[in-house]
Amino acid sequence: MKSFITLILSVLIISTLTACSTSSRNVQDSEPEIRQSALQVSPENLLQQAKATNDITLKTKLQLKAANQYYLNRLIAQSSAILKNINYATSTPATSIELLEANLKLGIYEDLPWHVDKAIELFEQSNLNRANIDTLKTIIPLLASAFEKQSNRIKSATLLIEYAGVLAPLSNAELNEKVWAHLRAIDSIELYNFKYDNNDTNVIAWIELARTILQHEINLESQYTALREWQRKWPNHPASLDPPREIALLSKLPESKASTIILALPFTGPVSPVGKAVRDGFTASYYNALSSSQSEPVKLAFFDTNINTIEELYKVALKEQALIVGPLTKKNVNKLSNIDLSLSPTLALNYLDDTYQPAHPKDNLFQFGLNPDTEIRQLSKYLSSQRLSKIAYIGPENEQGSRIHDSLLKALKEQQSQIIESVYYDNQKTLSPSVAKLLGTDLSLQRKRTIQRITNLNFEFEPRRRKDIDAIFMLAKPTVAKQLNPLFAYHYAKDLPIYSSSQIHQTDDQKNDLDNIHFIEMPWMLSNSIEIKSTIINAIPNARTDYSRFYALGADAFNLSPRLQLLKEIQNSQIQGYTGTLSINQSGIVERDLELVVFKRGKATLLKNRAKED
């Protein structure tokens, strides 16, 4: 009996030791064993199992597992094909979240639009409360990116705010920057019309902050005052505790603002009408801001660059510790490349030539102007988005016509598009022959005459235009464009879309001769409700037509001047200006995002699909 008990005890001891050994090995090697087991069941085998089963829920799970394995093995096409073939209607709530994550990874990481759309569809049908925290930490940023790809920035922002407690349990500066970047990129109309249906006070406060900053964008003093009021209202909000950099810099406005601005422009000489228009636009904005300011006003000084040298300008600027707005002419702007600007921040109202560009960007030099290349680049991107890649160009036979042609050629090439025919007109008598040459109808008529001469027969014949043209770009002033537009129809190109530069738009009433022509334009030329524009027109009757765009340049120069460093330092920051939506790149170049416009019933009409520059 004793020997039997001894035997049993021995077995138990051995079993216990074995179990301990096995348990220890499993703790250490459980993850590798799971991986090995998963690898042993190939995605092909999983798909066979899915095909063989009648259990719909199991089928979906097996297909999802196969798709995930293909993805892990970087077989993206196979993973995508499986996810597209899954019957999503039969998935369980838990599986729906897994499918959401799988589609998000393919949509965002692999840039596959179908999966972006599918992921958003699944999100709208799923209950994320079923997901654990680790899954949410993965899903939410990807979902925000998915909505961004669909240009739904406001949904991206609200998602990040609502799940901030998961993504950043404590206030997090990086998360706040992402939220703010989304909010600042939202169209103003969309932002003001947005209605938040939930009661998350953090979201409400963020939206209120974005509206506050946007509402007072033109007047920096008012913007600063409104921001301080918002901060007093929401002292414990994440944007108060860890403010985005733009908000932090704006909070320091009083200590960073220049006390004097020197307006350095040609007030005499041949360019003086332009210089005076810029000055009048600048001072109109200045006095408009002054009327609502509660702080010490900035001092204005005026410097005639036609009489005094650029070197003299900077001696005055150093003495006054002033910010310089100007010069205006390219010749004078090029001289800035040899001047020490370390103590004199400068907003030049033109651009350095390529040959004068310093090897390293000057921190205190900002370049802002009405470069037509901006229009051309944006228009080229829009043409590409409409799959219009073969462009016929017609323009005046002069320096401007050649320059715009070369700019268009370069911009189209960047979009993998091209100019396939270029024609230049000299005067009104050459317009019809030029259009005929552009569209190839002259060759068609020539063939008719040749056949008639050979056959000695008189027969009915309808000329044909060439069929390899997707669109026409026309550079012309309104008087010439009104003649060209019907000529395109006469030469069998009525079906072709026609595009032009803002040169075609000079007055409010262009008549119907220009209907259906698209072009790029600044907001100043599209609205009669701008307060300072009305002030200028009332004071200067010819301002509506003469140098109108330069009044807008001056007005925007004033609004930009206290924000230069802020816009440069804050990525994706921008202001709604009169010459476009304005931002500043790392080289100090002010970039303008303009509006895409079409003539309808003689009026320039804004299109919803804006021609944005990246």
Secondary structure as UniProt FT lines:
FT   HELIX           2..40
FT   HELIX           43..52
FT   HELIX           56..72
FT   TURN            73..74
FT   HELIX           76..85
FT   HELIX           88..90
FT   HELIX           93..104
FT   HELIX           105..109
FT   HELIX           113..125
FT   HELIX           128..130
FT   HELIX           133..149
FT   TURN            150..151
FT   HELIX           153..162
FT   HELIX           164..167
FT   HELIX           173..184
FT   HELIX           188..193
FT   HELIX           201..215
FT   HELIX           220..233
FT   TURN            235..236
FT   HELIX           238..241
FT   HELIX           245..251
FT   HELIX           253..256
FT   STRAND          260..265
FT   TURN            270..271
FT   HELIX           272..292
FT   STRAND          299..304
FT   TURN            305..307
FT   HELIX           310..320
FT   STRAND          323..325
FT   HELIX           330..335
FT   HELIX           336..338
FT   TURN            342..343
FT   STRAND          346..348
FT   HELIX           354..356
FT   TURN            363..364
FT   STRAND          365..367
FT   HELIX           372..385
FT   TURN            386..387
FT   STRAND          390..396
FT   HELIX           399..414
FT   TURN            415..416
FT   STRAND          418..425
FT   HELIX           428..430
FT   HELIX           431..439
FT   HELIX           441..455
FT   STRAND          471..474
FT   HELIX           478..490
FT   TURN            491..492
FT   TURN            494..495
FT   STRAND          498..500
FT   HELIX           502..504
FT   HELIX           512..514
FT   TURN            515..516
FT   STRAND          517..521
FT   HELIX           523..525
FT   HELIX           531..539
FT   HELIX           541..544
FT   TURN            545..547
FT   HELIX           548..560
FT   HELIX           561..563
FT   HELIX           564..569
FT   TURN            571..572
FT   STRAND          575..576
FT   STRAND          581..584
FT   TURN            586..587
FT   STRAND          589..593
FT   STRAND          595..600
FT   TURN            601..602
FT   STRAND          603..606
//
